Amino acid sequence: MKNYDVIVVGAGMGGLACAGVLAKNNKRVLLLEQSHSAGGFANSFVRGRFEFEVSLHELCGFGRYDMPFGPVRGLFNYLGISDKIDWVDIPDAYRLITFNDENRYDIRMPFGIKEYIDKLEEYVPGSKKEVTRLFQAGEDVRKEIEALSAPMGTLKKIFALLKNGVLLHTASYSMNEVLDTFDLPTKAKDILRAYWAYLCTDLDTLDFIHYIQMLNSYIELKAVVPRLRSHEMVNCLVDCFREYGGTIRLNSKVTKINTLNGAVTGVELDDGTAFSAETVVCNCSPHNVFGKMIDKKDVPEYEVKKANARTFGGRGFCVFLGLNKSADELGLKDYSYFIYPNMDTVKEFKRMALPETNDVQNTVCLNAVNPQASPEGTCMLCMTTLFTSDYWGKVSPENYYEEKEKFALHMIDVFEKATGVRIRDNIEEIEIATPATFARFTDATDGVIYGYLGKKNDGVVARRMDKSGNSVKGLHFAGGYGHMLLGYSSALSSGRTVAHNILSDTEAANK
């Protein structure tokens, strides 16, 4: 049986980041991936003349060359791959469209905090002062979180910063609770709420700290996508991992994590092959790990209770369209469209449980930022929504294809109604991915692509303060199920954090 310092289970974004950082620090790392390719949801596929991106809409936390580096670029710089990827800048933050009769919006918002605040002032005169205060609160939260990670020698400075800080006063409140303390008209608040579907949690539930940090990161650091799809980024992460001495095995499904006396000892594959290590990092669901991969008698009672207390996040549903006209010909001028019936996040979150009431979507047109993304005279759309129930797990095999096609056509109708752009007559290729598709693709429970729901008792703040993560000694979680919650940038940051924690633990043990 071959021995490693660390075994990483799952080569998604969190697993790749964690493995790369550990390998660079001279750890003997084995990265195991059940699929034939690395990346998890970071992948693409070809239909006819079109290469579709599976899930990456935009990568925030990277920054541009004319501005301070973001945390994602900092990680990629550390691994030596930032300049090996051809990044495409996304020019604008989003277009927000609502189509109910009471509050119809069609609003385009820019990147850059000053530009964003100025544009919001145009849409809602008199809002500038309060919106500036809100973004400053977000910046204060960021500084306070950084202070908590500072060396103990600066403890006095930390206490001084936290004593009257935003973090202390807002940690237990939702985004809507804090937002309602600002003297802003409803329209201004609605514009600020636009990103909520990216987190698939209504803003009565989601931590203020989580949402404001995401909003600040997107608007200040802007967003990018790899020109050659997300697998360009994945290939660079895999290559650097190998260059640092790491070993990756594809088509290697881990079915068991071995433990002894409450500590991990290694893993076993479905073919019986075994590897040993005192540290295992899982880039997968704790439900799968504690429910399937560790002997029931060795699963701590706390983990069972925690898993049962949690709620799964959004189940993915995507419609990929290859259109036989260019974006300009069709009138698709924007990259990112947030389309909602209205901005009541609580109401729409509940309505996302069923196809007949789910009218929420985020649609991107890659050709708007990368005209060469598809053959000349064509363009692509990726329409994404989320389901807040396991509806698709209850659809019978006999009705599955009819149901998914019916809802895909509904999403197309919603897009045409909201934008006024006719696309149905120009569809050359269509592919539909339901939660069942994602479940098959990555073994994600219920087709969940967003980890556990970010609630007050299980959000960023709660997870950061949960010290029970090592209830099984040597077992760690990276990716969307980690402390940073969901999303590409969060998964990458989670992997880096877990790697640094492992390195710190090793250093402390050797002293």
N, C-alpha and C positions, 0 to 999 in steps of 0.2 A: 504494500500500500504506500503510495507516494505521499510525502508530507509537505505541507505549505504553511507559511505564516498566516495567510488569510485566504479564504475561499469566498468569492463573490458569486452569489446566485442571481442571475438575470443581468443581461447586458443592455438594459435600458439606459436612459440618461443618467440616473442616479448611480447605477452600477458601474457604468463606464467612467464617470468622474471619480468615484471612490477608488476604483481599481487603478486608474492612472496616477492619482496622487500617491497612493501607497507604493506602487511600483517605482515611481521616481525617487521615493525615499528608501529604496533598497529592500523592500519587503518582497518575499517570494509569494506572488499572488497568482491564484488560479481563478479565471473568470469562466463560468459555465452558463451557457445559453441554450435553451431548449429548441429554439428555432434554427433555421438554416442560415440566418443572418442576424447580425447584431442590430441594436437600435430600438427594439420594442416597437412603440408607436411611431418612432422616427424612421420612417421608411417611405418608399414610393412604389407605384405599380404602373404598368403600361396597359392601355386599352386602345387598340387601333393606332392612331397617330399621336396619342396623348400620353404623357407621363404625369400621373397625378401624385401629389403629395398626400400622404395618409392623414396627417393631423397637424403638422406645424403651420400655424397661421402667422405668428410673428414671435421673435425672440427678443424679450426686453432684458434690461440689465446689462446690455453690451456697450451701448454708447457709440458715438461716432468719433472720427479722428480729430474733430475740431472741438472736442469737449472732454471732460474728465472721464476716465475709464469707469465702467460699471463693474459689478462683481462677476458677471459671466465672462467679460473680456479679461478681467484679472485672473480668473481660473485658466482660461485658454492661453493667456500669456505665460502663466506659470508652467503649463504643460508644453509650451512651445509650438502651439498650432494656430494662433490667431491669424497670422499672415498666410497660412496655407489654405485658408478658406476664402472663396470669393463672395464677400458679403454684399447684399443689395439693401440699400437704405429704403425704408418705407417713409414716404414723404409726409403723410398726415396721420393723425392719431385714429380718427374714425369718422364715419358718417352715421349719425343717429336718426332713425326714421321710426315714427310711431304712426299708426293708421286708424286709431279710434276716432270717433266724432268729437269727443270732448277736448282732447289735447293733441292736435296734430303737429308733429315736429318733423322737420327735415333740416338737420343741422350738421355742418362739417366743422370738426375741431382739429387744430394743429398740434404738433409737438412743440416742446419748449414751454416752460412754466410761464414766462412772461407773455409769450404769444398766446398761450391757452387762456390766461386770465384776460388779456385784452380782447380776444375773440368772444369770450363769454360775456364780457361787458357790452359788446356790440349787440349780442342777442338779448341780454337782460341788463339794460342800463341801471346803474346804481349798485351793481353786485360786486364791483372790483375790490372794495375794501374787505368785505367778508370772505371772499374767495381767496384773497391773498393771505388772510389769517388762517384759513383752512390749510393751505399748502405749507405755511410756516409751521403749523402744528405737526404736519407730516414730517417736515425736516427735523423738528425737535425730537420727535419719536425716534427717527433714525439715529440721531446723535446719542440719545439716551441708551438705545440698544447697543450701540458701539461702546459706550462707556461701561456697560455691564460686562463687556468682554475684555476690558482693559486689565493690565497687570495689577496685582494687589497693591503695589506701591502707590497707585493713584486712588486708593480707596476714599480718601478725604474728598478728592475732586469728584468722584462718582456720587457720593452722598450729597454733595452740594448741588450737583446737576439734577439729581433725582428728587430732591426734597420738594421742590416746587414745580416739577416737570410734568409734561403732558402724559408721559407713559403711566405714571402713578395714578393720575386722575382719570384716565380713560380705559385702563386695562380691562375693566369688567363691563364695558359698554359696547353696544352694537354700533355699526356705522350710522344707522338711521337715528339712534338716540343722540349721538354726538352731533350729527348733521343738523338735527332739529334745534340745537342750541344756537345755531348761527342765524343771523337775521337775513335770510335769503328768500326770495320768491320761489314758488314751487318749480318754475321752469328752470331756474339756475340749479336747484337740487337735482332735478331730473337729468340735466346734462352731466352733472358730476357722477350720477349713478350708472352711466352707460355701460361700464365694464362689468356690471354685476354678474352677467351670464357667464363670463369667463371663469367665475369661481363657483357657479352653480349653487349658490346659497343666497337666500333672500337677505336683504340688508337690515331686517329686524333681528336676524340671527347672527350674521357674520360680524366678527370683531372689527371695531373701528381701526385698530392697529393694523390688522391684516389688509383691509381694503385701502386705507390711506397710504400704506407702504407700497402696495401695488400701483395705485394711481400715481404717486410721486415718481416711482421708477419708470413707468411707461412714459409719462409726460416729460420728465427731465432727461432721462437717458435715451429716449426714443427707441425705435425697434428696427430689427434687421431680419432678413432671411438669407439662407445660403442660395446662391444662384443655381446650383445644381441639385437642389432639394436637400432635405435633412440628412440623407445618407452621405452627402459630402462631409458634413460635420461628424457623422458617426464613423466614417472611414478614417478620418484624421485622429479621432479619439482612440480607435482600435490600433492604428499604426503607431501612435506615440506610446501606447501601453506596451506593445510588443518591443519597441525600441528600448524601453526602460527595463526589459527583461521579463515582462509578464507573459503568462500563458493563457490563451483563450481556446476553449473547445466549444464548437457549435454542435447542433443536433445532440445536445447532452442535457437531458431532462433530469433534474434532481427530484427524487421521490422521497428521500428520507434525510433528515438531519439527525445525526447521532449525538446523544448526550450521555454523560456519566456524572453522577453526583451534582446535578444542577448546572453543568457546564457543557458546552458543545465540544465534540471531539472530531467532527468531520461530517462528510456527506456521502450518500450513495446515489448512483444513477439508476435509471429504469432497467439498464442492462446488467446491474449487479456490480459495476465498477465502483470502488470506494476510494475516497481520498481523506486524509486526515489533516486537521488544522484546529488550533485553539480559538480561532476567531472566524466567524461566518457572518457575512453581510448579505442580507436578503433585499433584493430590488423587486419585491413582490408583496402580496397582501399578507398581513398577519393572520387573516382568516385561513389562507392556504397553508401557511407555515404551521400554525398551532392546531389547525383542523385536520391536516393531511400529512404533514411531513415530520412531525415529532410524535413519538409514542405518547398516547393519551395519558399514561401514568406519569410521564415526565413533564407534562404541561402545567405550569404554575396556575393555581386557582385564580390568581389576580388577572392573568392574561385571558382566561375564559370570561371572567366578569367584564373586563374592559372591552373585549371584542363584542360581547352581547349587548353592551351599552351603547355601542357606536352605530351610526347610520351611514350606509353607503352613499357616496356622492353621485354625480351624474353618470347616466349610461349614455354612451355615444350613439348618435344617428347621423350619418353623413350621406349627402348626395353629391356625386362627382359628375360634372357635366363637361363634355368636350363640345364646343360650339363651332359651327362652320363659317362664322364671321368673326372679324377682329373686334376687340373691345371698343375701338373707336367707331366702327360701323354700327355696333349695337347701342352705343351711348353709355357704355360702362366706364365712367371716368374715375371711379374711386376704387381703392384697394379693399378697404374693410368696411362692411355694412353691418351695423347693429340694428336689427329690425324687431320691434316689439309692438304688440297691440297698444300698450300703455306702459307707464313707468312705475306702476304699483308692483314692486318686486315680490311682495308677499303673495299677492293674488296670482301673478304669472308663474311663480315658482310652483304653486299648487296645481295650476292648470297644465304644467309641463308633465304631469303624471300620465296623461292619456292623449292619444293621437287626435281625438276630436276636439280637444281644447288647447293643444300645444301649438301656438302661433309664433313662438320665439325662435329666432335664428341669427347666427353670425355667418355671413357669407363673405368670401374673399375672392378677388379676381387677380390671380398671380400676374397676368399679363399687364396689369396696370402699373406694376413696378419693374417687371422683367418682360419686355415685349417679345423676347425670343424664347419664352417658356414653352411655347407650342408653335407648330408650323405657321408660316406666314399666312395671314387671312383667316386665322382661327384664334380662339381664346378658351380659357378654362374657368369654371366656377367651382368652388367647393362650398357647399351649404352644410352647416353644422347646427344641430340642436342637441339638447340633452333631455333625457327622461328621468323624472324623479321618483319613478316606481319601477318595479320589475314587470311591467306590462308585457314586454316582448318575450319574457320567459314563459308566459302563459298562453302565447299564441300557438295554436296547433300546427303541426307540420303541413297539414292539408291547406291551411289558410295563410301560411307564412308569406309566400311570394305575392299573393294578392294584397295582403295587408301592407307589406313594405312598399310595393309599387304605388298603392293608393296614397300612402303618407308622403312618399317622395313627390308625387304630382301635387299634393297639397302644398308642400314647401315651395315648389316652383310657382304655384299660384300666389302664395303670400309674397314672394319676392317680386313678381310682376306687379301685383297690386300696390306694394309699397314704393317701388322705384319708378313705375311707369314704363319699364323696359320690357319689351316682348322677347322672350328667349325660347319659348317652347317650340316654335317652328324651325329653330336652328340647331336643335340637339342632334349631334352626330354620334356621340358616345355617352352612355349613362351607366354608372355603377352605383349601387346602393349598399351601404354598410349599416347594419343594425347592431344593437347591443349583442345579438347572437354572433354576429361576425367578429366583433372585438373579443368576445369570450373565447371563440375558437382560435383567434389570432395570438392571443397572449395568455390564455388561461385565466383571464380576469373574471372574478366572480360577478355574475349577472351582466357581464359586459361593461362593468364600471371602468371608466377612463379617468375619473377624478378622485380616486382614493376615498377616504372617509369624509363625510360632510363636516365642514368647518363650523362648529357650533361653539357657544361660549365655554362649555365645559370640555370641549375637545378642539379648540382652535389653536392658533399659533402660540398664544401666551400660555395656555394650559399645557400644551405639548412641550414647550421649552422648560416648563417648571416640573414636568413629570420626571422624577428621578428613578422610576421603576423600569426604565427601558432595558436594563440588563438583568431582568428577573431570571433569565437564563444566561449565565455567565458566558461572555464571548459572542453573544448573538446581537446583531445590530440590524436596523432597517434604514434603507436609503430610498430615495425616490418619492413618488406621490403619496406614499403611506407614511413618510417620515414626518419630522416636526415642522417642516416648511410647507406641508400640504402639497397641493397639486400644481401642475404647469411645468413647462420645460425649464425655465430659469430656476424655479424652486427645486426641481429634481436635481439639477446640476449643483446648485448650492448645497442641497442636502447631502449629496455624495461627497462633496469636498469637506463639509463639516464632520461627517462620520469618519472620514479618513483621518482628519486632524485629531479627532477624539481618540481614535485607535493609536495613533502615533504618540499622543500625550500619555495614554495609559501605559504604553510600552516603555516610554522614557521613565515614567514614575516607578514602574516595577523594577527597572534596572538600577535605580539609585540605591 
